[in-house]
């Protein structure tokens, strides 16, 4: 994916690599007063490089899935001041409905999860199918959903890549998808990779949300 640069003065995308969506989808996202955050979906992630523990020994992929994927979601849920998606999305009211994503993470197939080198980004058709599998609570009906779909956790680059995906919670149609990169950092495996999410949230708050919003008007 080619790097996207801002086309307007005074603001430049920091974490955004690619941005896709229809005009109608953009309008639905940016006109919404609120969003339902579905969490961070690791069910199709690729783990690139050394994903051992602090002692340097390798951790089984099933162990990484069972121990860390949903615990990272817990960090995001419990530390909302640090992972402030309301501020990152220009002040929209954000509610949380992690049920579907937590279930997807628990059942993720780890057979092909490990990769030696960086791979091509996850196909957007797969992203669309993942979103179709989410169930919405009664409170989330008729809303705009937002989910971070983890694509790669690249230890060589000390970074993670995500599709920040906005969708109609009724039809499950994709409205807007931003492919982004976040710098990892923190003590321990969980906090290290949660740091990549915090990095994305910080960049969204400073520049990228505005970039997406203005790009929709081009």
C-alpha positions in Angstrom: 0.0 0.0 0.0 1.3 3.4 -0.9 1.8 5.9 1.9 -0.9 8.6 2.0 0.0 12.2 2.6 -2.2 15.1 3.6 -3.3 17.3 0.7 -4.1 20.3 2.8 -2.0 22.7 4.7 -1.2 22.4 8.4 -1.9 18.8 8.9 -0.2 15.6 7.9 -1.0 12.0 8.5 1.3 10.3 11.0 0.2 6.7 11.3 -2.0 6.3 8.2 -0.6 4.2 5.4 -3.8 3.8 3.3 -7.4 5.0 3.5 -10.4 3.4 1.8 -14.1 4.0 1.9 -17.0 5.3 -0.1 -18.3 8.9 0.0 -21.5 7.7 1.7 -19.5 5.7 4.2 -17.3 8.6 5.1 -20.4 10.8 5.6 -21.9 8.2 7.9 -18.8 7.9 10.0 -18.1 11.6 10.4 -21.7 12.6 10.9 -22.3 10.1 13.7 -22.4 11.5 17.2 -21.3 8.2 18.7 -19.4 5.0 18.0 -19.5 1.5 19.3 -16.0 0.1 19.8 -15.7 -3.6 19.3 -12.1 -4.0 20.5 -8.9 -5.3 18.9 -9.3 -8.4 16.8 -6.2 -10.6 16.6 -7.8 -13.6 15.0 -5.9 -13.1 11.6 -2.7 -11.5 12.9 0.7 -12.4 11.7 3.5 -12.6 14.3 6.8 -11.6 12.6 10.2 -12.0 14.2 11.0 -13.0 17.7 7.9 -13.3 19.9 9.7 -15.0 22.8 9.3 -13.9 26.5 11.7 -11.8 28.6 14.1 -14.7 29.1 14.5 -15.1 25.3 12.8 -18.5 25.0 10.1 -19.0 22.5 6.4 -19.0 23.6 4.0 -21.4 21.9 1.5 -19.6 19.6 -1.4 -21.0 21.5 0.0 -19.6 24.7 0.4 -16.1 23.1 -3.2 -16.3 21.8 -4.7 -17.5 25.1 -2.6 -15.3 27.4 -2.2 -12.0 25.6 -4.7 -11.2 22.9 -7.7 -10.7 25.2 -5.5 -9.3 28.0 -4.4 -6.5 25.6 -8.1 -5.8 25.1 -8.6 -5.6 28.9 -5.8 -3.0 29.0 -7.5 -1.0 26.3 -10.9 -1.2 28.1 -9.5 -0.5 31.6 -7.1 2.3 30.7 -9.5 4.6 28.7 -7.6 7.7 29.6 -4.5 6.3 27.8 -6.6 4.7 25.0 -8.9 7.6 24.6 -10.9 6.9 21.5 -13.4 9.6 22.3 -10.7 12.2 22.0 -9.1 10.4 19.1 -12.4 10.6 17.1 -13.0 14.2 17.6 -15.2 14.0 20.7 -17.6 11.3 19.6 -19.2 9.4 22.5 -17.7 5.8 22.5 -19.4 2.8 24.0 -17.9 -0.7 24.2 -19.0 -4.1 23.0 -16.1 -6.5 23.0 -18.1 -9.7 23.1 -17.6 -10.8 19.4 -13.9 -9.8 19.2 -13.0 -11.6 22.5 -14.7 -14.8 21.2 -12.8 -14.5 17.8 -9.5 -14.0 19.6 -10.1 -17.1 21.8 -10.8 -19.3 18.7 -8.1 -17.9 16.5 -6.3 -20.6 14.4 -2.5 -20.3 15.2 -1.4 -22.8 12.5 -0.2 -20.1 10.1 0.1 -17.2 12.6 3.9 -17.1 12.6 5.8 -15.5 9.8 9.6 -15.1 9.2 9.3 -11.8 7.3 6.7 -9.2 6.7 3.7 -10.3 4.6 1.2 -8.5 2.4 -1.5 -6.7 4.3 -4.7 -8.7 5.0 -7.1 -8.6 2.1 -10.0 -6.2 2.6 -12.4 -8.9 1.5 -11.2 -10.9 4.6 -11.6 -7.9 6.8 -15.2 -7.5 5.5 -16.0 -11.2 6.2 -14.6 -10.8 9.8 -16.9 -7.9 10.4 -19.9 -9.8 9.1 -19.2 -12.3 11.8 -19.7 -9.8 14.6 -22.8 -9.8 16.7 -24.2 -6.5 17.9 -25.9 -6.0 21.2 -29.3 -4.4 21.3 -27.7 -1.1 22.4 -25.4 -1.2 19.3 -28.1 -1.5 16.8 -28.4 1.3 14.2 -24.9 2.6 15.1 -21.5 3.0 13.6 -19.1 0.3 14.8 -15.3 0.6 15.1 -12.8 -2.2 15.4 -9.0 -2.5 15.2 -8.2 -5.5 13.2 -4.6 -6.5 13.9 -2.7 -7.4 10.7 0.9 -7.8 11.7 2.9 -7.6 15.0 6.4 -7.0 13.6 9.2 -7.4 16.1 11.9 -6.4 13.6 10.2 -3.1 13.1 9.1 -2.8 16.7 5.7 -1.9 15.3 2.2 -3.3 14.7 -0.1 -2.7 11.8 -3.9 -2.5 12.1 -7.0 -1.9 10.0 -9.1 0.7 11.9 -12.4 -0.3 10.4 -15.7 1.5 10.7 -18.9 -0.3 9.8 -22.7 -0.2 9.9 -23.7 -2.3 12.9 -26.9 -3.4 11.2 -25.8 -4.3 7.7 -22.1 -4.9 8.7 -21.1 -3.0 5.6 -17.7 -1.4 5.7 -17.8 2.4 5.7 -14.2 3.5 6.2 -11.0 1.6 6.7 -7.6 3.1 7.6 -4.5 0.9 7.4 -2.2 2.3 10.2 1.1 1.6 11.9 1.8 2.0 15.6 5.1 2.0 17.4 5.3 -0.8 20.0 6.8 -0.1 23.4 6.4 -1.0 27.1 7.6 -3.5 29.6 6.5 -7.1 29.1 4.8 -8.7 26.1 1.3 -7.4 26.8 2.3 -3.8 27.4 4.8 -3.8 24.6 2.1 -4.6 22.0 -0.6 -2.5 23.7 1.9 0.3 23.3 1.4 0.1 19.5 -2.3 0.7 20.0 -1.6 3.7 22.2 0.7 5.0 19.5 -2.1 4.9 17.0 -4.5 6.5 19.3 -2.0 9.3 19.9 -1.5 9.9 16.2 -5.3 9.8 15.5 -5.7 12.5 18.2 -3.0 14.7 16.9 -3.5 14.5 13.2 -4.9 11.5 11.5 -8.6 11.8 12.4 -8.5 15.3 10.9 -6.7 13.9 7.9 -9.4 11.2 7.4 -12.2 13.8 7.9 -10.7 16.2 5.4 -9.9 13.5 2.9 -13.6 12.6 2.8 -14.3 16.1 1.6 -11.9 15.9 -1.3 
